[in-house]
Amino acid sequence: YQSYVVLVMAPLSRDTLASRLAAAGIATRQGTHAVHTLGVYASKYGLRPDDFPNALAAGRQSLALPLYPQMTDEEQDYVIARALAAAGAR
C-alpha cells in the first residue's frame, strides 16, 4: 500500500519519466528488480540476464509511483496528472 508500480513502455524510458516527475517534486523508485541478475542469485545458480527476459524487462522498465491510501485525493490527483503529462499521455 505504499506505491503503485507501472511499466513504462518505449519510446519513453523509465529514467526519463522519473526525471520529469522529480522535476515536479514527485519521488519515484525502480518498481521491481530482476532478481536473477543480482549477484548472489546469478553466481549461485549460473544465471544470465537473458535467461528471464520478462523479468529483465520489468526490472528495466518498472517505476513505483507514490500512491497510497493515506494521501489526500488532491495529492493523488497531482501525482496522476503529472505522471500522465510527463509520459505524454493525452
Secondary structure, DSSP 8 states (H G I E B T S, - for coil): ---EEEE--TTS-HHHHHHHHHHTT---EES---GGGSHHHHHHHT--GGGSHHHHHHHHHEEEE---TTS-HHHHHHHHHHHHHHHT--
